[in-house]
Amino acid sequence: MLNPAASIKGLIFERKDNDVAQSSSAAHQIASRYAAAFIDTAQAANSLDSIEKDMTDLAAMLDASSDLQKLVSSPAYSIEQQIQALGALATSSSFNALTQNFLQVLAHNRRLSVLKNILAAFAAEMSSRRGEVKAKVATAVPLTEDQQKELKAELKKSMGRDVVLELKVDKSLLGGMVVTIGSKQVDDSVKTKLSALKKALTSNQNVQNLKEVG
């Protein structure tokens, strides 16, 4: 097993035992700092492609496993228990040695509680360094590969930059899609169109009622 105390460039942070429960803003700042430092470390070791795959796989595992979520978030688990469990997971998943060491550092610094934030920050930082734009796309049904390619091409034409799609299925939309890029949003969902139609009909009915009263 790797030495948990082994140094990772840029990942020497002061441990604060009384701040396990972080505010959303603080968690974001911590996650961004760890993610950027880890990317720099992986890049210096010429292992960035391997590390990115590890982080993508780990994010999928975390989303899919309630047990893993409990392991990284519950203070009931000791540092040793977390290191042992994550070490077994990393080994079975053939994670890069740097990724295994990174997880041990997070455990020792009691930062596994913000692992999900770190994984998201890692993906965002990688996209930013590539000059990509992330677009969150919600649809009523999953998009086909051809539809995804067409949407990416249209968004790239509009934004002038490569676009990474973050897809989500929301059946309540009924049809169409909602695309969010930063603070901008394009809502072309059937749900919104029906809502607008309902408001218009209500407005027309109110006008008609006023005419009848007059």
VODO-372842 format. One record per residue: residue number from 1; residue in three letters; z negated, y, x of N, C-alpha, C in turn. Coordinates in Angstrom, 3 decimals. Layout:
N
 kevex miro      n.w      n.v      n.u     ca.w     ca.v     ca.u      c.w      c.v      c.u
   NUM  ALA        Z        Y        X        Z        Y        X        Z        Y        X
...
***
This chain:
214
 kevex miro      n.w      n.v      n.u     ca.w     ca.v     ca.u      c.w      c.v      c.u
     1  MET    0.000   -1.195    0.843    0.000    0.000    0.000    0.000    1.243    0.877
     2  LEU    0.683    2.280    0.423    0.748    3.504    1.200   -0.609    4.170    1.272
     3  ASN   -0.835    4.876    2.341   -2.081    5.609    2.513   -2.093    6.814    1.582
     4  PRO   -3.023    6.869    0.605   -3.056    7.974   -0.353   -3.233    9.323    0.319
     5  ALA   -3.822    9.309    1.505   -4.087   10.571    2.188   -2.897   11.042    3.013
     6  ALA   -1.834   10.205    3.053   -0.660   10.581    3.843   -0.124   11.907    3.334
     7  SER    0.217   12.778    4.262    0.634   14.124    3.859    2.060   14.132    3.355
     8  ILE    2.304   14.952    2.348    3.644   15.226    1.854    3.828   16.719    2.011
     9  LYS    4.871   17.097    2.706    5.106   18.506    2.998    5.028   19.357    1.736
    10  GLY    4.188   20.381    1.790    4.092   21.321    0.679    3.204   20.873   -0.451
    11  LEU    2.567   19.696   -0.336    1.770   19.195   -1.451    0.278   19.195   -1.130
    12  ILE   -0.165   20.157   -0.356   -1.584   20.265   -0.055   -2.150   21.363   -0.935
    13  PHE   -2.767   20.950   -2.039   -3.300   21.902   -2.997   -4.804   21.730   -3.115
    14  GLU   -5.474   22.792   -3.420   -6.919   22.741   -3.596   -7.246   21.959   -4.858
    15  ARG   -8.135   21.005   -4.752   -8.541   20.214   -5.902   -9.644   20.937   -6.657
    16  LYS   -9.520   20.971   -7.979  -10.523   21.618   -8.815  -11.002   20.584   -9.828
    17  ASP  -12.208   20.083   -9.624  -12.704   18.995  -10.458  -12.992   19.417  -11.890
    18  ASN  -13.167   20.697  -12.125  -13.564   21.136  -13.459  -12.407   21.683  -14.275
    19  ASP  -11.166   21.421  -13.831  -10.048   21.979  -14.593   -9.072   20.906  -15.044
    20  VAL   -9.599   19.729  -15.417   -8.735   18.645  -15.876   -7.946   19.073  -17.107
    21  ALA   -8.640   19.773  -18.013   -7.965   20.253  -19.223   -7.336   21.608  -18.922
    22  GLN   -6.029   21.632  -18.732   -5.324   22.853  -18.370   -4.713   23.505  -19.600
    23  SER   -4.657   24.827  -19.577   -3.945   25.530  -20.630   -2.466   25.270  -20.436
    24  SER   -1.680   25.525  -21.462   -0.246   25.272  -21.380    0.387   26.066  -20.252
    25  SER   -0.013   27.326  -20.117    0.549   28.181  -19.077    0.165   27.687  -17.686
    26  ALA   -1.101   27.336  -17.523   -1.575   26.854  -16.221   -0.907   25.534  -15.871
    27  ALA   -0.759   24.652  -16.869   -0.121   23.352  -16.635    1.320   23.546  -16.186
    28  HIS    2.004   24.517  -16.791    3.396   24.795  -16.427    3.487   25.289  -14.986
    29  GLN    2.575   26.167  -14.604    2.577   26.706  -13.243    2.303   25.613  -12.216
    30  ILE    1.319   24.771  -12.516    0.979   23.675  -11.608    2.152   22.712  -11.488
    31  ALA    2.749   22.373  -12.634    3.870   21.432  -12.646    5.046   21.972  -11.842
    32  SER    5.355   23.240  -12.017    6.479   23.850  -11.298    6.240   23.826   -9.796
    33  ARG    5.000   24.069   -9.393    4.661   24.099   -7.976    4.806   22.714   -7.346
    34  TYR    4.281   21.708   -8.024    4.377   20.346   -7.508    5.827   19.872   -7.487
    35  ALA    6.564   20.161   -8.552    7.955   19.710   -8.648    8.811   20.314   -7.543
    36  ALA    8.676   21.625   -7.330    9.469   22.298   -6.299    9.131   21.762   -4.911
    37  ALA    7.842   21.546   -4.658    7.421   21.031   -3.353    7.948   19.620   -3.126
    38  PHE    7.937   18.810   -4.176    8.407   17.434   -4.040    9.914   17.395   -3.802
    39  ILE   10.648   18.274   -4.470   12.095   18.347   -4.257   12.402   18.742   -2.814
    40  ASP   11.668   19.725   -2.299   11.864   20.153   -0.908   11.587   19.002    0.057
    41  THR   10.526   18.245   -0.236   10.160   17.112    0.611   11.243   16.038    0.584
    42  ALA   11.723   15.722   -0.617   12.759   14.698   -0.768   14.057   15.126   -0.093
    43  GLN   14.372   16.409   -0.216   15.596   16.922    0.402   15.507   16.843    1.921
    44  ALA   14.353   17.186    2.469   14.160   17.131    3.917   14.266   15.702    4.438
    45  ALA   13.923   14.737    3.579   13.973   13.324    3.972   15.303   12.672    3.596
    46  ASN   16.257   13.495    3.118   17.563   12.979    2.678   17.416   11.874    1.632
    47  SER   16.449   12.049    0.740   16.185   11.030   -0.281   16.233   11.608   -1.696
    48  LEU   16.877   12.755   -1.846   16.824   13.454   -3.125   17.452   12.656   -4.266
    49  ASP   18.582   12.002   -4.010   19.237   11.222   -5.069   18.329   10.093   -5.548
    50  SER   17.710    9.403   -4.598   16.810    8.298   -4.929   15.586    8.796   -5.688
    51  ILE   15.033    9.914   -5.232   13.843   10.481   -5.868   14.160   10.945   -7.286
    52  GLU   15.320   11.563   -7.464   15.689   12.044   -8.798   15.814   10.879   -9.778
    53  LYS   16.376    9.775   -9.316   16.486    8.592  -10.175   15.097    8.071  -10.539
    54  ASP   14.195    8.044   -9.555   12.820    7.599   -9.812   12.163    8.461  -10.888
    55  MET   12.316    9.768  -10.760   11.664   10.688  -11.686   12.259   10.579  -13.091
    56  THR   13.569   10.364  -13.153   14.222   10.186  -14.454   13.735    8.902  -15.120
    57  ASP   13.654    7.832  -14.333   13.176    6.548  -14.856   11.712    6.650  -15.290
    58  LEU   10.913    7.335  -14.490    9.492    7.481  -14.800    9.295    8.281  -16.084
    59  ALA   10.109    9.302  -16.282   10.019   10.113  -17.501   10.317    9.256  -18.732
    60  ALA   11.315    8.383  -18.619   11.671    7.498  -19.732   10.540    6.508  -20.005
    61  MET    9.936    5.990  -18.943    8.815    5.056  -19.097    7.630    5.737  -19.776
    62  LEU    7.353    6.958  -19.371    6.216    7.691  -19.926    6.421    7.975  -21.407
    63  ASP    7.641    8.306  -21.787    7.941    8.573  -23.194    7.810    7.311  -24.046
    64  ALA    8.142    6.167  -23.439    8.195    4.916  -24.201    6.875    4.154  -24.251
    65  SER    5.948    4.455  -23.350    4.722    3.656  -23.252    3.458    4.463  -23.557
    66  SER    2.791    4.108  -24.646    1.526    4.771  -24.987    0.438    4.384  -23.987
    67  ASP    0.530    3.172  -23.428   -0.450    2.734  -22.431   -0.341    3.580  -21.164
    68  LEU    0.892    3.866  -20.753    1.095    4.692  -19.563    0.622    6.121  -19.819
    69  GLN    0.877    6.613  -21.012    0.418    7.953  -21.380   -1.104    8.032  -21.312
    70  LYS   -1.757    6.983  -21.788   -3.220    6.942  -21.764   -3.736    6.865  -20.327
    71  LEU   -3.056    6.083  -19.499   -3.466    5.914  -18.102   -3.489    7.247  -17.357
    72  VAL   -2.458    8.065  -17.558   -2.359    9.309  -16.788   -3.149   10.460  -17.401
    73  SER   -3.512   10.337  -18.675   -4.172   11.468  -19.341   -5.665   11.280  -19.594
    74  SER   -6.112   10.027  -19.637   -7.511    9.776  -19.976   -8.425    9.858  -18.752
    75  PRO   -9.503   10.647  -18.839  -10.463   10.741  -17.728  -11.308    9.472  -17.595
    76  ALA  -11.130    8.536  -18.536  -11.897    7.288  -18.487  -11.469    6.413  -17.312
    77  TYR  -10.232    6.629  -16.832   -9.737    5.840  -15.701  -10.110    6.519  -14.386
    78  SER  -10.584    5.725  -13.449  -10.931    6.266  -12.135   -9.660    6.495  -11.326
    79  ILE   -9.791    7.252  -10.253   -8.651    7.499   -9.370   -8.115    6.178   -8.830
    80  GLU   -9.026    5.293   -8.452   -8.619    4.002   -7.894   -7.836    3.176   -8.917
    81  GLN   -8.287    3.194  -10.173   -7.590    2.445  -11.222   -6.192    3.015  -11.458
    82  GLN   -6.084    4.327  -11.455   -4.785    4.962  -11.659   -3.832    4.641  -10.512
    83  ILE   -4.341    4.715   -9.286   -3.505    4.429   -8.116   -3.027    2.982   -8.133
    84  GLN   -3.928    2.069   -8.476   -3.569    0.651   -8.498   -2.502    0.373   -9.557
    85  ALA   -2.692    0.915  -10.755   -1.749    0.671  -11.846   -0.392    1.313  -11.569
    86  LEU   -0.409    2.548  -11.088    0.848    3.235  -10.801    1.545    2.622   -9.591
    87  GLY    0.751    2.116   -8.655    1.332    1.444   -7.498    2.091    0.196   -7.915
    88  ALA    1.501   -0.559   -8.847    2.154   -1.771   -9.351    3.436   -1.411  -10.100
    89  LEU    3.364   -0.328  -10.888    4.539    0.123  -11.636    5.646    0.568  -10.689
    90  ALA    5.270    1.326   -9.673    6.247    1.830   -8.709    6.905    0.696   -7.930
    91  THR    6.109   -0.297   -7.566    6.642   -1.439   -6.815    7.605   -2.256   -7.665
    92  SER    7.202   -2.533   -8.906    8.059   -3.329   -9.791    9.339   -2.584  -10.160
    93  SER    9.287   -1.250  -10.087   10.461   -0.436  -10.419   11.273   -0.066   -9.185
    94  SER   10.837   -0.560   -8.017   11.524   -0.288   -6.745   11.645    1.205   -6.464
    95  PHE   10.568    1.946   -6.741   10.564    3.375   -6.463   10.579    3.628   -4.957
    96  ASN   11.161    4.747   -4.592   11.166    5.197   -3.206    9.721    5.365   -2.722
    97  ALA    9.492    5.138   -1.429    8.145    5.266   -0.868    7.582    6.671   -1.072
    98  LEU    8.443    7.682   -1.027    7.986    9.055   -1.245    7.472    9.246   -2.670
    99  THR    8.132    8.609   -3.629    7.695    8.706   -5.021    6.336    8.048   -5.194
   100  GLN    6.157    6.900   -4.567    4.871    6.209   -4.643    3.764    7.068   -4.037
   101  ASN    4.061    7.677   -2.905    3.078    8.526   -2.242    2.766    9.763   -3.093
   102  PHE    3.789   10.305   -3.720    3.630   11.481   -4.578    2.687   11.176   -5.742
   103  LEU    2.849   10.013   -6.352    1.988    9.626   -7.470    0.540    9.458   -7.010
   104  GLN    0.360    8.957   -5.797   -0.989    8.813   -5.252   -1.630   10.183   -5.011
   105  VAL   -0.827   11.120   -4.527   -1.328   12.485   -4.313   -1.763   13.099   -5.641
   106  LEU   -0.953   12.904   -6.675   -1.296   13.434   -8.000   -2.599   12.824   -8.505
   107  ALA   -2.766   11.528   -8.284   -3.990   10.855   -8.725   -5.204   11.408   -7.985
   108  HIS   -5.097   11.551   -6.679   -6.214   12.051   -5.877   -6.559   13.494   -6.223
   109  ASN   -5.548   14.276   -6.577   -5.784   15.678   -6.926   -6.107   15.864   -8.409
   110  ARG   -6.207   14.746   -9.125   -6.479   14.774  -10.565   -5.444   15.609  -11.316
   111  ARG   -4.175   15.401  -10.958   -3.090   16.132  -11.610   -2.193   15.222  -12.450
   112  LEU   -2.568   13.966  -12.618   -1.744   13.073  -13.435   -1.731   13.509  -14.895
   113  SER   -2.728   14.289  -15.296   -2.778   14.762  -16.678   -1.604   15.678  -17.006
   114  VAL   -0.976   16.241  -15.964    0.193   17.098  -16.202    1.468   16.432  -15.668
   115  LEU    1.448   15.107  -15.576    2.620   14.389  -15.063    3.857   14.659  -15.909
   116  LYS    3.695   14.669  -17.222    4.845   14.924  -18.092    5.430   16.300  -17.808
   117  ASN    4.570   17.286  -17.594    5.029   18.636  -17.266    5.751   18.652  -15.922
   118  ILE    5.225   17.885  -14.970    5.829   17.833  -13.640    7.221   17.210  -13.710
   119  LEU    7.359   16.149  -14.489    8.660   15.495  -14.634    9.676   16.435  -15.277
   120  ALA    9.228   17.192  -16.276   10.118   18.156  -16.932   10.481   19.284  -15.971
   121  ALA    9.493   19.744  -15.203    9.731   20.820  -14.235   10.675   20.352  -13.132
   122  PHE   10.541   19.091  -12.739   11.421   18.514  -11.715   12.871   18.556  -12.197
   123  ALA   13.102   18.091  -13.422   14.461   18.071  -13.977   15.019   19.483  -14.105
   124  ALA   14.177   20.416  -14.555   14.617   21.800  -14.725   14.958   22.438  -13.378
   125  GLU   14.136   22.165  -12.368   14.369   22.731  -11.034   15.643   22.162  -10.415
   126  MET   15.887   20.877  -10.622   17.109   20.267  -10.106   18.339   20.895  -10.754
   127  SER   18.275   21.107  -12.056   19.394   21.736  -12.770   19.617   23.156  -12.269
   128  SER   18.515   23.875  -12.058   18.604   25.258  -11.586   19.240   25.330  -10.202
   129  ARG   18.853   24.419   -9.315   19.391   24.428   -7.950   20.865   24.047   -7.921
   130  ARG   21.300   23.320   -8.934   22.720   22.962   -9.017   23.529   24.058   -9.721
   131  GLY   22.831   25.054  -10.244   23.513   26.108  -10.979   23.881   25.683  -12.382
   132  GLU   23.156   24.690  -12.901   23.443   24.185  -14.239   22.614   24.927  -15.290
   133  VAL   23.079   24.851  -16.526   22.357   25.406  -17.663   21.974   24.246  -18.575
   134  LYS   20.730   24.235  -19.051   20.305   23.167  -19.947   20.463   23.618  -21.397
   135  ALA   21.108   22.787  -22.178   21.291   23.070  -23.600   20.590   21.989  -24.416
   136  LYS   19.656   22.400  -25.258   18.982   21.461  -26.148   19.818   21.336  -27.417
   137  VAL   20.226   20.117  -27.712   21.122   19.886  -28.848   20.471   18.930  -29.839
   138  ALA   20.262   19.409  -31.053   19.691   18.579  -32.113   20.789   18.266  -33.127
   139  THR   20.950   16.993  -33.448   21.959   16.568  -34.419   21.345   15.572  -35.395
   140  ALA   21.981   15.441  -36.555   21.472   14.517  -37.570   21.720   13.067  -37.168
   141  VAL   22.795   12.836  -36.429   23.128   11.490  -35.939   23.484   11.609  -34.456
   142  PRO   23.332   10.530  -33.690   23.645   10.593  -32.256   25.101   10.977  -32.008
   143  LEU   25.336   11.791  -30.991   26.694   12.164  -30.613   27.334   11.042  -29.801
   144  THR   28.614   10.825  -30.015   29.336    9.841  -29.212   29.582   10.443  -27.825
   145  GLU   29.994    9.612  -26.886   30.272   10.104  -25.535   31.387   11.147  -25.553
   146  ASP   32.413   10.907  -26.377   33.520   11.866  -26.473   33.040   13.197  -27.044
   147  GLN   32.164   13.137  -28.039   31.631   14.366  -28.628   30.778   15.128  -27.617
   148  GLN   30.018   14.389  -26.821   29.199   15.028  -25.788   30.078   15.731  -24.755
   149  LYS   31.145   15.065  -24.334   32.059   15.650  -23.348   32.712   16.908  -23.905
   150  GLU   33.126   16.834  -25.173   33.776   17.984  -25.805   32.809   19.159  -25.923
   151  LEU   31.565   18.861  -26.307   30.555   19.912  -26.445   30.243   20.541  -25.089
   152  LYS   30.092   19.707  -24.052   29.811   20.222  -22.710   30.945   21.116  -22.220
   153  ALA   32.178   20.715  -22.513   33.339   21.505  -22.089   33.352   22.864  -22.787
   154  GLU   33.046   22.875  -24.082   33.032   24.127  -24.840   31.909   25.044  -24.365
   155  LEU   30.742   24.457  -24.105   29.608   25.257  -23.646   29.857   25.801  -22.239
   156  LYS   30.486   24.996  -21.390   30.802   25.451  -20.035   31.779   26.616  -20.089
   157  LYS   32.751   26.527  -21.001   33.728   27.601  -21.163   33.029   28.888  -21.614
   158  SER   32.036   28.723  -22.482   31.309   29.872  -23.013   30.330   30.461  -22.001
   159  MET   29.623   29.570  -21.263   28.577   30.014  -20.339   29.101   30.317  -18.940
   160  GLY   30.244   29.712  -18.586   30.775   29.901  -17.249   30.037   29.093  -16.199
   161  ARG   29.245   28.127  -16.634   28.474   27.274  -15.723   28.421   25.861  -16.286
   162  ASP   28.152   24.897  -15.408   27.992   23.521  -15.876   26.779   23.447  -16.796
   163  VAL   26.875   22.598  -17.799   25.813   22.484  -18.798   25.294   21.052  -18.860
   164  VAL   23.977   20.929  -18.868   23.330   19.626  -19.035   22.796   19.557  -20.461
   165  LEU   23.162   18.510  -21.182   22.730   18.374  -22.567   21.412   17.614  -22.663
   166  GLU   20.497   18.160  -23.434   19.251   17.461  -23.759   19.340   17.124  -25.242
   167  LEU   19.661   15.872  -25.537   19.987   15.467  -26.905   18.764   15.003  -27.685
   168  LYS   18.759   15.357  -28.964   17.671   14.944  -29.851   18.247   14.707  -31.244
   169  VAL   17.821   13.624  -31.874   18.268   13.324  -33.234   17.214   13.814  -34.224
   170  ASP   17.648   14.645  -35.166   16.760   15.183  -36.201   17.444   14.972  -37.551
   171  LYS   17.061   13.906  -38.240   17.721   13.539  -39.492   17.564   14.589  -40.580
   172  SER   16.545   15.447  -40.448   16.327   16.473  -41.470   17.443   17.517  -41.482
   173  LEU   18.255   17.554  -40.419   19.351   18.526  -40.355   20.477   18.162  -41.318
   174  LEU   20.534   16.879  -41.710   21.528   16.355  -42.658   22.930   16.256  -42.061
   175  GLY   23.314   17.179  -41.231   24.631   17.182  -40.602   24.758   18.387  -39.694
   176  GLY   25.873   18.463  -38.936   26.046   19.590  -38.031   25.115   19.491  -36.836
   177  MET   24.824   20.630  -36.209   23.956   20.617  -35.036   23.295   21.966  -34.810
   178  VAL   22.228   21.929  -34.009   21.545   23.145  -33.578   21.533   23.118  -32.055
   179  VAL   22.119   24.142  -31.429   22.192   24.217  -29.972   21.323   25.375  -29.497
   180  THR   20.398   25.067  -28.587   19.502   26.089  -28.046   19.655   26.167  -26.535
   181  ILE   19.968   27.363  -26.046   20.071   27.610  -24.607   19.185   28.802  -24.288
   182  GLY   18.079   28.524  -23.615   17.126   29.593  -23.341   16.565   30.146  -24.637
   183  SER   16.696   31.454  -24.829   16.188   32.088  -26.045   17.264   32.205  -27.122
   184  LYS   18.473   31.724  -26.816   19.573   31.823  -27.773   19.737   30.511  -28.539
   185  GLN   20.059   30.644  -29.823   20.223   29.450  -30.646   21.400   29.615  -31.597
   186  VAL   22.204   28.560  -31.684   23.312   28.517  -32.635   23.002   27.405  -33.622
   187  ASP   22.787   27.787  -34.878   22.410   26.817  -35.908   23.593   26.584  -36.838
   188  ASP   24.232   25.437  -36.677   25.377   25.084  -37.516   25.061   23.820  -38.315
   189  SER   23.779   23.672  -38.665   23.356   22.473  -39.386   23.596   22.611  -40.885
   190  VAL   23.787   21.479  -41.531   23.972   21.458  -42.981   22.711   21.965  -43.670
   191  LYS   21.563   21.625  -43.103   20.285   22.048  -43.680   20.216   23.564  -43.797
   192  THR   20.595   24.260  -42.730   20.545   25.721  -42.730   21.581   26.305  -43.683
   193  LYS   22.768   25.679  -43.717   23.811   26.156  -44.627   23.379   26.007  -46.083
   194  LEU   22.728   24.882  -46.403   22.243   24.672  -47.768   21.143   25.671  -48.112
   195  SER   20.296   25.964  -47.119   19.227   26.928  -47.334   19.804   28.313  -47.608
   196  ALA   20.844   28.672  -46.839   21.490   29.975  -47.034   22.162   30.039  -48.398
   197  LEU   22.783   28.919  -48.797   23.443   28.859  -50.098   22.423   29.003  -51.224
   198  LYS   21.281   28.348  -51.058   20.224   28.423  -52.062   19.727   29.853  -52.216
   199  LYS   19.562   30.539  -51.072   19.110   31.928  -51.118   20.142   32.808  -51.809
   200  ALA   21.420   32.531  -51.502   22.490   33.318  -52.107   22.525   33.111  -53.612
   201  LEU   22.380   31.857  -54.037   22.393   31.554  -55.468   21.205   32.195  -56.165
   202  THR   20.055   32.146  -55.498   18.855   32.766  -56.067   19.041   34.266  -56.196
   203  SER   19.646   34.857  -55.165   19.892   36.295  -55.175   20.856   36.664  -56.293
   204  ASN   21.924   35.873  -56.444   22.906   36.131  -57.503   22.278   35.989  -58.878
   205  GLN   21.383   34.997  -59.005   20.717   34.779  -60.280   19.827   35.960  -60.622
   206  ASN   19.143   36.501  -59.583   18.279   37.660  -59.805   19.087   38.865  -60.251
   207  VAL   20.270   39.037  -59.627   21.140   40.151  -60.012   21.585   39.986  -61.457
   208  GLN   21.946   38.745  -61.834   22.394   38.468  -63.192   21.278   38.741  -64.192
   209  ASN   20.050   38.349  -63.824   18.908   38.580  -64.703   18.674   40.067  -64.921
   210  LEU   18.857   40.855  -63.849   18.674   42.299  -63.954   19.725   42.906  -64.882
   211  LYS   20.967   42.382  -64.765   22.042   42.886  -65.622   21.740   42.588  -67.084
   212  GLU   21.204   41.377  -67.321   20.908   40.989  -68.696   19.786   41.842  -69.271
   213  VAL   18.799   42.168  -68.426   17.696   43.010  -68.872   18.201   44.409  -69.188
   214  GLY   19.140   44.888  -68.318   19.689   46.223  -68.521   20.520   46.274  -69.781
***
